[in-house]
Amino acid sequence: MSTIDPTTPTGVAGAVPSRRRLRSSLRKAAAGRAAVLPLIIFVAVAFGLPAVAMAYGAFTSYAPGQPSSYTMGNVSASLEGGYLTALLGSVKLSATAALVATVFGLLLAQAIVTSRFEMLRHVVLSASGVLANFGGVPLAFAFVATLGNAGVLTTRLHLAQAGWSLYSFWGLTLVYLYFLIPLMVLTVIPSLDGLRRQWREAAQNNGAGVWQYWRYVALPVLTPSLLGGFVLLFGSAFAAYATAAAMVGASVPLITLQIADALNGNVSASASNVALAMSLDMVVISVLVMALYIPLQRRSARWLV
């Protein structure tokens, strides 16, 4: 028979394991915070300090021989004239390229998901992972050599006589689709995999055709993921710089090109603070975009778990 020490109250004996579990959970929580601390420090140094410096410069004016002063003139100038045209041009280009890439990326991803060839899925996903990160000057050079004024396809298919120009809004949109469509494929395939076969079977048992299934079942479930993918593509196109700089120069007004010209002193020697204000405008738009992206992803996860 087990004996109980009469000098030890049963309440105290039961509280000891609880205290141990509490101390153990607190140690695990502290260890988890300590593990995240390097990431927090990195984000603060790599993103926080530049953001603070950018915001400070955007609201500061400098004059030779005078102390700096706070002003709203830089922000006002960044939203006027050619700067506003460039900002709206970037928004238009990014929205157009993201919309087209969302549609074609969804169609390609659906074809991959429904394919019987598993090897095709692996090949397309691997290629999409590479192409989604292929941009900059190499991408611009590849398109100039192919579809430029003296490109291979342009001369052989006589595209110039038909009015084609790579160095235009639609030419740049086509170039952006080269890396946006693979990015959309990678983004939407997990959502398509989350569509349950039982939903299609239930729709078919109730007399629904393919179009009705997509209209009333699949697309409503996928809409948050599609909108989230659109937002992600918009942000990727909105921040692109090297490809447009190497291809179109000033022929297509873009905010990133205007920032580069202002920082290089090509506009005026005192335009660096206006460039910081334009960068702040981009950050505000990006924050708004991410504010839409995060809840959309959470909403889609409720259905596709």
Residue, then its C-alpha position, 0 to 999 in steps of 0.5 A: m500500500s502507498t503511504i502519504d506523508p501526513t506533513t505534506p498537504t495534498g494541495v501542495a503536492g498537486a501544485v508542484p507538477s503544475r509549477r514545473r509545467l508552468r516553468s517548462s512552458l515559460r522556458k520554451a516560450a523564452a527559447g522561441r523568442a530568443a530564436v526569433l531575435p536574430l530575425i527581428i534584428f535583421v529586419a530592423v537593420a535591413f528594413g527599419l533603418p532605411a525606411v526611417a532614413m527615407a521618411y526623414g529625407a522625404f520630409t526634409s529640405y536642405a539649403p546651402g549654408q542653412p540648417s535642414s528644415y521639415t517640409m511637405g514640399n517634397v511629397s507634394a512635388s512627388l505627386e505632381g507633373g511628370y512624377l505623378t504621371a510616372l506613378l500612375g504609369s507604374v500602377k497601370l502597367s503593374a495592374t495590367a500585367a498582373l491581371v493578364a498573368t493571373v488569368f493565364g497563370l490560372l489556366l496553366a496551373q489548372a492544366i498542370v494539376t489535372s494532367r496525368f503526367e506527374m513528370l510534367r508537373h515537376v518539370v513545369l514547377s521547376a521551370s517556373g521557379v527559375l523563370a519567376n526569378f529571371g529578370g533584369v538586364p539578361l531578360a531585357f537583352a533576350f527580348v531585345a534580341t528576339l522582339g526588338n527592332a532588329g530582333v529575330l522574330t521581328t524581322r522574320l515575321h515583319l512585325a514592325q510593318a504591323g505596328w509592333s514595338l517592344y519599347s512601348f507599354w504593351g511591349l514592356t507588359l509582355v516582358y513582365l509576363y515572362f516572370l509573372i506567369p510562372l510566379m502565378v503558377l507557383t502561387v495558385i497550384p497549392s490552392l488548386d490542389g486544395l479543391r476537394r474531389q468530393w465538391r466536384e462529384a457533389a456538383q455533378n450528382n446535382g446536375a452541374g456541368v463543368w462551367q457551373y462547377w467553376r462558377y458556383v463552387a471552384l471560383p468562389v473558393l479560389t477567389p481569395s487566392l486569386l486576388g492574393g496572387f494578383v496582389l503579389l504579382f502587382g507588387s512584383a511588377f511595381a517594384a521592377y526596375a532593371t528590366a525597364a531601365a535596360m529596355v525602354g528608358a524614358s519612353v514609358p514613364l515609370i516611377t522607378l525610373q524617375i527615382a533613379d534619374a532624380l538620385n543620379g542628378n539627371v533632373s536637378a541637383s536638389a532632387s534627391n529628397v524628391a526621390l526619397a518622397m517618391s520612394l515613400d509613395m511606393v512604400v505606401i502603395s506597397v503597404l496598402v497592397m500587402a494589407l489586402y494580401i494578408p487577409l485574403q490569404r487567411r480567408s482562402a486558408r479556411w477552405l483549402v486546409 
